[in-house]
Amino acid sequence: LSSVELTIVFFDADGNEAGSSSGYTIFALIPPGELSPFEIYFPEGVPADVESIGLAAQWNPDYGGSPAIREGFNVQVTSSGWTDSGFDVSGTVQNNNSKGVRSVYLAFAFYNAQGRLIGLYADVVEDVKAGETDTFERTVVPAYFSETEVDRIEVIYEGYFEG
């Protein structure tokens, strides 16, 4: 799939729409069986105690024309932990493709010990030549987390070739 747009509709106890909000997946391309995080902001004016929500999705099929690719990369988190500035994440992006990539988009999903998603952060590593490895160091501010006990980090990624 490509260009996936998600809409959440919030309903009150009487079944009336209390508001809605839309957003796109972080990644442009979602191959079969793969995931893409998304971020949709809670709309103003909607009470926090809504009764239920509805979720709708719209997308375009990917016919192989997307410039994004998920194969041929090895992404590793080499260190992570809280500092005075936020949650530091360091690691490497290895490009095992035969062409250089101008951008590798990274989505960091942070989970607690119970497996609940407690944070999400997206970033990019630029210009990774074919066969080379680049490093990244990011500080994620506490506002991106719902709690601070990070047990596991999952990194989802996609790359865009040069030219």
Backbone torsions as a table, in degrees:
resi	resn	phi	psi	omega
1	LEU	NA	157.0	174.1
2	SER	-141.7	158.0	177.6
3	SER	51.6	55.5	-177.8
4	VAL	-84.0	121.7	176.2
5	GLU	-109.6	131.1	179.1
6	LEU	-113.6	140.6	176.4
7	THR	-127.7	128.9	174.8
8	ILE	-107.8	129.8	177.2
9	VAL	-112.5	130.6	-178.4
10	PHE	-102.1	134.5	-178.3
11	PHE	-120.7	143.0	176.5
12	ASP	-85.1	-176.9	-176.3
13	ALA	-63.1	-24.8	179.3
14	ASP	-88.3	1.2	-179.8
15	GLY	85.2	7.0	179.2
16	ASN	-84.2	144.6	178.0
17	GLU	-68.1	125.8	179.8
18	ALA	-99.3	-9.8	-179.8
19	GLY	154.1	170.9	178.7
20	SER	-150.5	162.9	178.3
21	SER	-151.8	145.5	-178.1
22	SER	-127.2	160.0	175.2
23	GLY	-169.3	171.7	-179.4
24	TYR	-109.8	158.0	173.3
25	THR	-64.7	153.7	-178.4
26	ILE	-65.4	-36.8	-179.3
27	PHE	-99.5	144.6	180.0
28	ALA	-74.2	-31.5	-174.6
29	LEU	-115.0	132.0	174.4
30	ILE	-126.3	99.3	179.4
31	PRO	-67.0	161.8	178.1
32	PRO	-54.6	131.9	178.1
33	GLY	79.3	-0.9	-178.4
34	GLU	-102.1	170.5	-177.2
35	LEU	-119.4	160.6	166.6
36	SER	-142.8	126.0	173.2
37	PRO	-64.5	161.2	174.5
38	PHE	-144.2	162.0	179.0
39	GLU	-136.8	122.3	176.4
40	ILE	-127.1	128.0	-177.9
41	TYR	-83.4	141.3	176.8
42	PHE	-66.4	124.4	-174.5
43	PRO	-73.2	148.9	176.5
44	GLU	-65.7	145.6	176.0
45	GLY	87.4	-7.9	178.7
46	VAL	-92.3	125.4	179.7
47	PRO	-65.1	144.7	-177.2
48	ALA	-67.5	-17.8	-178.1
49	ASP	-100.7	41.1	178.5
50	VAL	-58.9	152.9	-176.3
51	GLU	-76.6	-41.3	-177.5
52	SER	-157.3	169.8	176.7
53	ILE	-133.0	157.8	171.7
54	GLY	-123.5	147.1	-179.2
55	LEU	-125.5	129.8	176.9
56	ALA	-123.9	147.2	179.0
57	ALA	-131.8	140.7	172.3
58	GLN	-127.8	144.1	-179.4
59	TRP	-154.4	169.7	172.1
60	ASN	-111.6	143.4	173.9
61	PRO	-68.1	149.1	174.5
62	ASP	-99.9	116.4	-179.2
63	TYR	-97.7	23.5	179.9
64	GLY	88.6	5.6	-178.3
65	GLY	-94.7	-0.3	-178.0
66	SER	-70.6	139.7	176.7
67	PRO	-77.1	-4.2	-177.7
68	ALA	-88.1	149.9	177.9
69	ILE	-143.0	145.0	177.4
70	ARG	-113.5	-11.7	-179.1
71	GLU	-85.2	154.9	171.0
72	GLY	85.6	16.4	177.8
73	PHE	-122.8	149.2	171.5
74	ASN	-126.2	112.5	-178.9
75	VAL	-112.3	126.1	-178.3
76	GLN	-127.1	137.0	168.7
77	VAL	-92.4	120.3	-176.7
78	THR	-98.4	-24.9	175.2
79	SER	-157.3	152.8	178.5
80	SER	-160.7	153.6	176.2
81	GLY	162.8	164.2	-179.3
82	TRP	-76.8	140.1	172.8
83	THR	-129.4	-176.1	177.0
84	ASP	-64.5	-24.7	-176.7
85	SER	-90.2	-24.2	-176.0
86	GLY	154.3	-153.1	-179.6
87	PHE	-99.5	113.6	-179.6
88	ASP	-86.2	133.4	176.1
89	VAL	-128.4	125.9	177.3
90	SER	-126.0	151.7	178.8
91	GLY	-179.1	-164.7	-177.6
92	THR	-131.3	151.4	172.4
93	VAL	-124.2	116.1	178.9
94	GLN	-105.9	127.9	178.9
95	ASN	-100.6	104.7	179.3
96	ASN	-93.4	10.9	179.1
97	ASN	-83.1	166.6	-179.9
98	SER	-85.4	-4.2	178.3
99	LYS	-125.1	151.3	175.3
100	GLY	-72.3	155.0	175.4
101	VAL	-114.9	138.9	178.8
102	ARG	-79.0	-28.9	-178.4
103	SER	-149.8	138.2	168.8
104	VAL	-120.3	113.0	179.0
105	TYR	-84.9	131.5	-178.7
106	LEU	-116.7	136.4	170.8
107	ALA	-120.4	121.2	179.4
108	PHE	-98.5	119.8	175.1
109	ALA	-107.3	122.2	-176.9
110	PHE	-104.7	131.4	-177.2
111	TYR	-122.4	149.4	173.6
112	ASN	-88.7	-178.3	-176.4
113	ALA	-64.6	-22.9	178.5
114	GLN	-87.4	2.3	178.6
115	GLY	84.3	10.1	179.9
116	ARG	-83.6	134.3	175.8
117	LEU	-67.6	121.3	-177.2
118	ILE	-119.1	-4.3	179.4
119	GLY	-165.6	152.5	179.5
120	LEU	-147.0	133.6	-179.5
121	TYR	-146.4	137.6	178.9
122	ALA	-119.1	144.5	-179.4
123	ASP	-154.8	-179.5	-177.5
124	VAL	-139.6	144.7	170.9
125	VAL	-112.9	126.3	-173.7
126	GLU	-97.2	148.7	168.1
127	ASP	50.3	75.6	174.9
128	VAL	-108.0	110.3	-176.7
129	LYS	-65.8	158.7	178.1
130	ALA	-58.5	131.4	177.4
131	GLY	75.8	2.9	-176.7
132	GLU	-107.8	165.5	178.9
133	THR	-121.9	135.2	176.1
134	ASP	-119.4	159.2	179.3
135	THR	-108.8	160.0	173.0
136	PHE	-137.4	148.0	173.6
137	GLU	-139.3	118.5	-177.6
138	ARG	-129.8	144.8	171.4
139	THR	-113.6	119.1	-179.2
140	VAL	-98.1	121.2	-177.1
141	VAL	-69.6	151.5	-176.5
142	PRO	-56.8	-24.5	-179.4
143	ALA	-60.7	-19.4	179.8
144	TYR	-83.4	1.3	-176.7
145	PHE	-119.3	143.5	173.6
146	SER	-90.6	-17.6	173.9
147	GLU	-155.4	170.4	-169.7
148	THR	-106.8	-5.7	-178.0
149	GLU	-87.6	87.1	-179.6
150	VAL	-83.4	122.2	179.3
151	ASP	-103.3	-34.2	-174.0
152	ARG	-148.7	145.8	176.6
153	ILE	-122.3	129.3	173.6
154	GLU	-112.2	133.7	178.5
155	VAL	-114.1	124.0	175.3
156	ILE	-111.7	143.8	-172.3
157	TYR	-148.1	161.5	168.9
158	GLU	-151.8	147.6	-177.8
159	GLY	-117.4	154.7	176.9
160	TYR	-123.8	122.4	-177.0
161	PHE	-69.0	156.7	176.4
162	GLU	-67.4	149.5	173.2
163	GLY	69.1	NA	NA
